Amino acid sequence: MRHKSFFVAAAFVGVLAGCDSPSGRPPRPPVPVSVAPATRGSAPYVIVADGSVEPLQTVQVESQVGGVLLSVDFAEGHEVTQGQILFHIDPRPFQAALRQAEANLARDEAQAVNSRKDADRYAKLVKEDYVTQSQADQAEATARAQAAVVKADSAAVETARLNLSYTVIPAPISGRTGALLVRQGNLVKANASPLVVINQIHPILVRFPIQGRDLPLVQKYDAIAPLKVSVAPAEGEEQQGLGDERGTLTFVDNAVDPTTGTVLLKGRFDNTDRGLWPGEYVTVHLQVYVQQNAVTVPAMAPVTQQGGSFVFVVDKDSTAHRQAVTLGRTVQGRVLVESGVKAGELVVTDGQAQLAEGAKVLIKEPGGGAAADSLQEPGGQPAGGGAGHAADSTGGGAT
């Protein structure tokens, strides 16, 4: 009986000896988490807006004279250059009108010469009392009237010559033509309807609104240097960032729209590769300034509660510590940390809900598994050199 009691007591002592914690419970296993380093680098202040593309210039080509359209000398939808001939209108009626105006001018010039001779002759005869003063005045008036007729005829010739020139219609600007709105053989009327529309697409403009509260900031930095504008397709954009097409801010409207509280801006793009098209909707990124030496963490790292925001920082012993932080704006998937975290520290980006102050962590590999060399024996050093080495960059900020 005494031997049985001895074995029971020995077993109880063995259980107590196997407990590492004062409470007698086994230690909690490390919590699997994902981590990322806090980085230091440049953080651009970017305003994102929805914009639309519009041509730098738009011209509706119309005929200034009426007539039959003899030829169309370009392919619709193609590029044309300023001065290139687009249309020919039947010139014969205008050639005839020009010849008639020139004939009238020649006739009236001859009559004007004769009237001037008569006036000069009467002016001499009136001095010798061969004609009356009234007759001399009448001859002078006739000569001046005939000279005025010559001037009117000259203007008629110029008008006829101008109308004849209008039968050849050149491109007023360089750009891309739209659909042809009239065909060869049709009768066109003067200033009635456009024959074709030309849009200048390189350079090209993108118009977009910003909130009125951002206007002072835009004005401040635009006065220092032209601000950078970039665009990307409106559909399918997954993250904030500079787009494929880049230009400069060229226009800020002179008033805030009272109904929307926005200000209209325009950016100018070279568009040499024709990547932007009039009427297209795009996402616009206006880079106002770049903040240097900013500390950022991934946007999923901070936890925000009623009392404020905090992150879990993992030390070299694989222990998580709750650290209060002051957060700024979000830049391309990362959050600026104004205080609370230093560059190079590892912050938890996944698994925060299972953590508490002082909890041991098991850092997962990017593929989802646990990194064995990140495990830590109590009181030891991290295997494989530990974590905490980070590149000195923001991980994708544009400058």
C-alpha positions as CSV (number, residue, x, y, z in Angstrom):
1,M,0.0,0.0,0.0
2,R,2.9,2.3,0.8
3,H,4.5,1.5,-2.5
4,K,1.3,2.5,-4.4
5,S,1.2,5.9,-2.7
6,F,4.8,6.5,-3.6
7,F,4.2,5.9,-7.3
8,V,1.2,8.3,-7.3
9,A,3.2,11.0,-5.6
10,A,6.1,10.5,-8.0
11,A,3.7,10.8,-11.0
12,F,2.2,14.0,-9.7
13,V,5.7,15.5,-9.2
14,G,6.6,14.5,-12.7
15,V,3.5,16.3,-14.2
16,L,4.4,19.5,-12.3
17,A,8.0,19.2,-13.5
18,G,6.8,19.0,-17.1
19,C,4.9,22.3,-16.9
20,D,6.9,25.4,-18.1
21,S,4.4,28.0,-17.1
22,P,3.6,29.0,-13.6
23,S,-0.1,28.2,-14.2
24,G,0.7,24.7,-15.1
25,R,-0.6,25.1,-18.7
26,P,1.6,24.2,-21.7
27,P,3.0,27.2,-23.6
28,R,0.9,28.6,-26.5
29,P,2.2,27.8,-29.9
30,P,3.6,30.6,-32.1
31,V,0.9,32.5,-34.1
32,P,1.4,32.2,-37.9
33,V,1.6,35.8,-39.3
34,S,2.7,37.6,-42.4
35,V,5.1,40.5,-42.0
36,A,6.6,43.3,-44.1
37,P,9.2,45.9,-43.4
38,A,8.5,49.6,-42.7
39,T,10.4,51.4,-45.4
40,R,11.7,54.9,-45.9
41,G,11.5,56.8,-49.2
42,S,9.7,59.2,-51.4
43,A,5.9,59.4,-51.2
44,P,4.1,61.4,-53.9
45,Y,1.0,63.3,-53.1
46,V,-1.3,62.3,-56.0
47,I,-4.9,63.4,-56.7
48,V,-6.9,60.8,-58.5
49,A,-9.9,61.9,-60.6
50,D,-12.1,60.6,-63.5
51,G,-11.3,62.4,-66.7
52,S,-12.2,62.4,-70.4
53,V,-10.1,63.0,-73.4
54,E,-10.7,65.8,-75.8
55,P,-8.9,67.0,-78.9
56,L,-6.6,70.0,-78.7
57,Q,-8.6,71.5,-81.6
58,T,-11.8,70.5,-83.4
59,V,-12.7,72.0,-86.8
60,Q,-15.9,71.4,-88.8
61,V,-14.9,71.8,-92.4
62,E,-17.7,73.6,-94.3
63,S,-18.0,75.0,-97.8
64,Q,-18.1,78.7,-98.2
65,V,-19.7,78.5,-101.6
66,G,-22.4,76.3,-103.1
67,G,-21.9,74.0,-106.0
68,V,-21.5,70.4,-107.1
69,L,-18.8,68.4,-105.3
70,L,-16.4,67.3,-108.0
71,S,-13.9,65.3,-105.8
72,V,-13.0,64.1,-102.3
73,D,-9.2,64.1,-102.1
74,F,-8.6,62.2,-98.9
75,A,-9.6,59.0,-97.1
76,E,-12.0,59.4,-94.3
77,G,-10.5,58.5,-90.9
78,H,-7.0,59.2,-92.0
79,E,-4.5,61.8,-90.9
80,V,-4.3,65.1,-92.9
81,T,-1.9,68.0,-92.7
82,Q,-2.7,71.7,-92.6
83,G,-3.1,73.0,-96.1
84,Q,-3.8,69.6,-97.7
85,I,-6.5,69.7,-100.3
86,L,-9.7,67.9,-99.1
87,F,-12.4,68.8,-101.6
88,H,-12.9,70.3,-105.0
89,I,-16.2,72.1,-105.9
90,D,-17.1,72.7,-109.6
91,P,-15.3,76.0,-110.3
92,R,-16.9,76.9,-113.7
93,P,-19.7,79.1,-112.4
94,F,-17.2,81.1,-110.3
95,Q,-14.7,81.3,-113.2
96,A,-17.5,82.8,-115.3
97,A,-18.4,85.3,-112.5
98,L,-14.7,86.3,-112.3
99,R,-14.5,86.9,-116.0
100,Q,-17.6,89.0,-115.9
101,A,-16.4,91.1,-113.0
102,E,-13.1,91.6,-114.8
103,A,-14.9,92.8,-117.9
104,N,-17.0,95.2,-116.0
105,L,-13.9,96.6,-114.4
106,A,-12.2,97.1,-117.7
107,R,-15.2,98.9,-119.2
108,D,-15.6,101.2,-116.2
109,E,-11.9,102.0,-116.1
110,A,-12.1,103.2,-119.7
111,Q,-15.1,105.3,-118.9
112,A,-13.4,106.7,-115.8
113,V,-10.4,107.8,-117.9
114,N,-12.6,109.6,-120.4
115,S,-14.7,111.2,-117.6
116,R,-11.5,112.5,-116.0
117,K,-10.4,114.1,-119.3
118,D,-13.7,115.8,-119.7
119,A,-13.5,117.2,-116.2
120,D,-10.0,118.5,-116.7
121,R,-11.1,120.1,-120.1
122,Y,-14.1,121.8,-118.5
123,A,-11.9,123.1,-115.7
124,K,-9.8,125.0,-118.3
125,L,-12.7,126.2,-120.4
126,V,-14.5,127.7,-117.4
127,K,-11.6,130.0,-116.8
128,E,-12.0,131.4,-120.3
129,D,-15.8,131.6,-119.9
130,Y,-16.4,129.1,-122.7
131,V,-18.5,127.0,-120.3
132,T,-20.4,127.8,-117.2
133,Q,-19.2,126.8,-113.7
134,S,-22.2,124.5,-113.4
135,Q,-21.1,122.5,-116.4
136,A,-17.5,122.2,-115.0
137,D,-18.8,121.0,-111.7
138,Q,-21.0,118.5,-113.4
139,A,-18.1,117.1,-115.3
140,E,-16.0,116.8,-112.1
141,A,-18.8,115.0,-110.4
142,T,-19.2,112.5,-113.2
143,A,-15.4,111.8,-113.2
144,R,-15.4,111.1,-109.4
145,A,-18.5,108.9,-109.7
146,Q,-16.9,106.9,-112.5
147,A,-13.8,106.5,-110.3
148,A,-16.0,105.2,-107.5
149,V,-17.5,102.7,-109.9
150,V,-14.1,101.4,-110.8
151,K,-13.3,100.8,-107.1
152,A,-16.6,98.9,-106.8
153,D,-15.7,96.8,-109.8
154,S,-12.3,96.1,-108.3
155,A,-14.0,94.9,-105.1
156,A,-16.3,92.7,-107.2
157,V,-13.3,91.2,-109.0
158,E,-11.7,90.4,-105.6
159,T,-14.9,88.8,-104.4
160,A,-15.2,86.7,-107.5
161,R,-11.6,85.6,-107.3
162,L,-12.1,84.7,-103.6
163,N,-15.2,82.7,-104.3
164,L,-13.3,80.9,-107.0
165,S,-10.6,80.0,-104.4
166,Y,-13.3,78.6,-102.1
167,T,-14.0,75.9,-104.6
168,V,-10.8,74.3,-103.4
169,I,-11.1,73.4,-99.7
170,P,-7.9,72.7,-97.8
171,A,-7.5,71.3,-94.3
172,P,-7.4,74.2,-91.8
173,I,-5.5,72.2,-89.2
174,S,-3.5,69.0,-89.0
175,G,-5.4,66.1,-87.5
176,R,-7.5,63.0,-88.0
177,T,-10.6,63.2,-90.1
178,G,-13.9,61.7,-89.0
179,A,-16.6,60.2,-91.1
180,L,-17.2,61.8,-94.5
181,L,-20.5,63.6,-94.3
182,V,-20.9,64.3,-98.0
183,R,-20.1,62.3,-101.2
184,Q,-18.7,63.2,-104.6
185,G,-21.4,64.5,-106.9
186,N,-23.6,65.9,-104.2
187,L,-24.7,69.5,-104.3
188,V,-23.3,71.4,-101.3
189,K,-24.5,74.7,-99.9
190,A,-22.5,77.5,-98.5
191,N,-22.2,77.4,-94.7
192,A,-25.0,74.9,-94.4
193,S,-23.6,71.8,-92.8
194,P,-20.1,70.3,-92.2
195,L,-18.4,68.2,-94.9
196,V,-16.1,66.5,-92.4
197,V,-14.8,67.0,-88.8
198,I,-11.1,67.2,-88.1
199,N,-9.7,66.5,-84.6
200,Q,-6.2,67.3,-83.6
201,I,-5.2,64.4,-81.4
202,H,-1.5,65.0,-80.9
203,P,-1.0,66.9,-78.8
204,I,-4.3,66.1,-77.0
205,L,-6.0,67.2,-73.8
206,V,-7.5,65.4,-70.8
207,R,-10.0,67.3,-68.8
208,F,-10.8,66.3,-65.2
209,P,-12.3,67.9,-62.0
210,I,-10.7,68.1,-58.6
211,Q,-12.2,69.2,-55.3
212,G,-12.1,72.9,-54.5
213,R,-10.2,72.2,-51.3
214,D,-7.2,70.9,-53.3
215,L,-7.1,74.0,-55.4
216,P,-4.7,76.1,-53.2
217,L,-2.2,73.2,-53.1
218,V,-2.3,72.8,-56.8
219,Q,-1.9,76.5,-57.4
220,K,1.1,76.6,-55.0
221,Y,3.1,73.8,-56.6
222,D,2.0,74.6,-60.2
223,A,3.5,78.1,-59.7
224,I,6.9,76.5,-58.9
225,A,6.9,74.0,-61.9
226,P,4.4,72.5,-64.2
227,L,2.7,69.6,-62.4
228,K,2.9,66.1,-63.8
229,V,-0.3,64.4,-65.0
230,S,-0.7,60.8,-66.0
231,V,-3.6,58.7,-67.1
232,A,-4.6,55.1,-67.4
233,P,-7.7,53.4,-68.8
234,A,-10.7,53.9,-66.6
235,E,-11.7,50.2,-66.8
236,G,-9.6,47.5,-65.2
237,E,-7.4,49.7,-63.0
238,E,-6.7,47.8,-59.8
239,Q,-4.3,50.1,-58.0
240,Q,-3.4,53.7,-57.7
241,G,-0.3,54.7,-59.6
242,L,1.0,56.6,-62.5
243,G,-0.5,55.6,-65.8
244,D,0.9,54.9,-69.2
245,E,0.5,58.3,-70.7
246,R,2.2,61.3,-69.1
247,G,1.8,65.0,-69.6
248,T,1.7,68.3,-67.8
249,L,-1.0,70.4,-66.3
250,T,-1.8,73.3,-68.7
251,F,-5.2,74.7,-67.6
252,V,-6.9,75.5,-64.3
253,D,-10.4,77.0,-64.6
254,N,-11.0,80.4,-63.2
255,A,-14.0,79.4,-61.0
256,V,-15.2,76.7,-58.7
257,D,-18.4,75.1,-59.8
258,P,-20.9,75.9,-57.0
259,T,-23.1,72.9,-57.7
260,T,-20.3,70.3,-57.4
261,G,-17.6,72.1,-55.5
262,T,-15.0,71.1,-58.1
263,V,-12.6,72.9,-60.4
264,L,-12.0,71.9,-64.0
265,L,-8.4,71.2,-64.9
266,K,-6.8,70.1,-68.2
267,G,-3.6,68.2,-68.9
268,R,-1.7,68.2,-72.2
269,F,-0.2,65.0,-73.6
270,D,2.0,64.6,-76.7
271,N,0.1,61.4,-77.6
272,T,2.6,60.5,-80.3
273,D,1.6,56.9,-80.2
274,R,-2.2,57.7,-80.4
275,G,-2.8,56.0,-77.1
276,L,-5.4,58.6,-76.1
277,W,-8.6,59.0,-78.2
278,P,-11.2,61.9,-78.1
279,G,-14.2,60.9,-75.9
280,E,-12.3,58.2,-74.0
281,Y,-12.8,58.0,-70.2
282,V,-9.6,57.7,-68.2
283,T,-8.4,57.7,-64.7
284,V,-6.2,60.7,-64.0
285,H,-3.4,61.0,-61.5
286,L,-2.2,64.5,-60.8
287,Q,1.1,64.5,-58.9
288,V,1.2,67.6,-56.8
289,Y,4.4,67.1,-54.8
290,V,6.7,64.4,-53.5
291,Q,7.3,64.0,-49.7
292,Q,10.9,62.8,-49.1
293,N,12.1,60.4,-46.4
294,A,8.6,59.2,-45.5
295,V,8.1,56.1,-43.5
296,T,5.4,53.8,-44.9
297,V,3.9,50.4,-44.0
298,P,1.5,48.2,-46.1
299,A,-2.1,49.5,-45.9
300,M,-3.2,46.2,-44.3
301,A,-0.8,46.5,-41.3
302,P,-2.5,49.1,-39.1
303,V,-5.5,48.2,-37.0
304,T,-7.9,51.1,-36.3
305,Q,-10.1,51.1,-33.2
306,Q,-12.0,53.7,-31.2
307,G,-8.9,54.6,-29.2
308,G,-6.7,55.1,-32.2
309,S,-4.5,53.0,-34.6
310,F,-1.8,50.5,-33.8
311,V,0.4,47.9,-35.5
312,F,2.1,44.8,-34.2
313,V,5.9,45.1,-34.5
314,V,7.9,41.8,-34.5
315,D,11.3,42.0,-32.8
316,K,14.3,39.8,-33.4
317,D,13.1,37.3,-30.8
318,S,9.9,36.7,-32.9
319,T,7.8,38.5,-30.3
320,A,5.0,40.7,-31.3
321,H,4.6,44.1,-29.6
322,R,1.6,46.3,-29.9
323,Q,2.7,49.8,-31.0
324,A,0.5,52.9,-31.3
325,V,1.0,54.8,-34.5
326,T,-0.1,58.1,-36.1
327,L,-1.1,57.6,-39.7
328,G,-1.1,59.9,-42.7
329,R,-2.4,59.4,-46.2
330,T,-2.4,56.3,-48.3
331,V,0.0,56.1,-51.3
332,Q,-0.1,53.2,-53.7
333,G,-1.2,50.6,-51.2
334,R,1.0,51.9,-48.4
335,V,0.2,54.2,-45.4
336,L,2.4,57.0,-44.2
337,V,3.4,56.6,-40.6
338,E,4.0,59.9,-39.0
339,S,5.1,58.4,-35.6
340,G,5.3,55.1,-33.9
341,V,7.3,52.9,-36.3
342,K,10.8,53.3,-37.6
343,A,12.1,52.3,-41.0
344,G,13.3,48.7,-41.1
345,E,11.0,47.4,-38.3
346,L,8.9,44.4,-39.3
347,V,5.1,44.9,-38.9
348,V,2.4,42.2,-39.1
349,T,0.3,42.4,-42.2
350,D,-1.9,39.3,-41.7
351,G,-2.9,37.6,-38.5
352,Q,-3.3,40.6,-36.2
353,A,-6.6,39.3,-34.8
354,Q,-4.9,36.4,-33.1
355,L,-2.1,38.4,-31.6
356,A,-1.7,39.9,-28.1
357,E,1.1,41.9,-26.5
358,G,4.2,39.7,-26.2
359,A,2.9,36.8,-28.3
360,K,5.3,34.6,-30.1
361,V,4.9,34.5,-33.9
362,L,5.7,32.2,-36.7
363,I,6.5,34.2,-39.8
364,K,4.9,32.7,-42.9
365,E,6.7,32.6,-46.2
366,P,5.2,34.6,-49.1
367,G,3.8,31.5,-50.6
368,G,1.7,30.8,-47.5
369,G,4.0,28.3,-45.6
370,A,5.8,28.9,-42.4
371,A,9.5,29.9,-42.6
372,A,11.3,27.4,-40.5
373,D,14.4,29.5,-40.2
374,S,12.3,32.3,-38.7
375,L,11.4,30.2,-35.6
376,Q,13.0,31.3,-32.3
377,E,14.0,29.3,-29.4
378,P,13.3,31.2,-26.1
379,G,16.3,33.2,-25.2
380,G,18.1,32.3,-28.4
381,Q,18.9,34.1,-31.7
382,P,16.8,33.8,-34.8
383,A,17.9,31.2,-37.2
384,G,19.2,32.3,-40.6
385,G,20.1,35.7,-39.4
386,G,16.6,36.7,-38.3
387,A,14.3,39.3,-39.9
388,G,14.4,43.1,-39.9
389,H,16.5,43.9,-43.0
390,A,14.5,46.1,-45.4
391,A,15.3,48.0,-48.5
392,D,15.3,51.8,-48.2
393,S,12.3,52.5,-50.5
394,T,8.6,53.0,-50.4
395,G,7.9,50.0,-52.6
396,G,6.7,51.7,-55.7
397,G,6.3,55.5,-55.1
398,A,6.7,57.7,-58.2
399,T,8.9,60.7,-57.9
